[in-house]
Amino acid sequence: MRLRAGAENLYKATTNRKLRETVALELSFVNSNLQLLKEQLAELNSSVEVYQSESSEPVMPMIPLGLKETKEIDFREPFKDILKFHRVGK
């Protein structure tokens, strides 16, 4: 915020056209970064609201997880070995 205020003061004070263009570019960059930060902060605040409930009931937040990739496994051979072992042992 201080960088923004300083750049705005420089923009107002300077008469050099080239310097004004540079400062205006920097101001637009700072403003877009500030807007992005505000959006991220709003997103964080909405996530934290779950934990700040005034309800007496405990709230369990849901945690989003990505889908896991699964592979087919043929259990026939390992089970055959186990069954053979147990049949022979009796």
Buried (B, 14 or more C-beta within 10 A) or exposed (E): EEEBEEBEEBBEEEEEEEEBEBBEEBBEEBEEEEEEEEEEEEEEEEEEEEEEEEEEEEEEEEEEEEEEEEEEEEEEEEEEEEEEEEEEEE
